[in-house]
Amino acid sequence: MATIRHLYTSSNLLRRLGYSALLIGLAQLGMAQSSNVWPLQPGIYFPQAPLPGKWRKSVGVVFTTTPPELTEEIRVSVPAIDFNLQRGLSKNFYLTGRFQTQFVQSNIGVGFRWVKPFTNRLFMSAGYDITGWLGALQIKDVFSSQAFGVETFPNVSVGYKLTRDLRFTFRTEAIIDLYYRSQVGSLAVVYNRREVNGVAFTFMLEQPFYHQRHVSVGIRGAYSNFNWQLWSLFDTFDRNLFYPQLIFGFIL
């Protein structure tokens, strides 16, 4: 009986040791996987800083569809050329710049992002952008109007790497007006009060396209009282409207 009990005890001990070794192996494998740093991929919207001293840039287009409240059954969607530029200052901090133009109206902005990586897949950033826009429509001896404004966008982004190459980003931002001036002929209207104009939400996917090139594809929905691209309509609505945008960019 003592021998049988010894064999049973030994077998049970070996089984337990085997389970323990398996658990230790799995734990070490998980730690090894979690400690592997995935390579830095080009991305304009994903909240991951460029290497310190390095530039990151993209060129693309943004389609903004007019809300039916302004243009009724006619849905106008004029593309704006979209340039983005980023400069890494440290592992967690970088500067941003953006220029959009439809030739008769343009928008230029600068800002910064502070990034916090939580895992190899999950990243988060907080940022602040300030932009100035300018538009002018002039028809000699018939029509002359200009407008200028300044807006700011405090924002938060959450990014998740679905695979090593495919990254998803969700950004939410507040739209705050700082200054507005429009003029038609000799009649000018000026607002310089600081007020919340609306909010915007962006969903972006970034992935390789061909060779070493990557693309950004996504949508942005702004729910706001004013949109700089439609200043020439001089709308009289005093309420927020929905402005959907389709965004596409080549990361250079």
Disulfide bonds with the S-S distance in Angstrom:
none
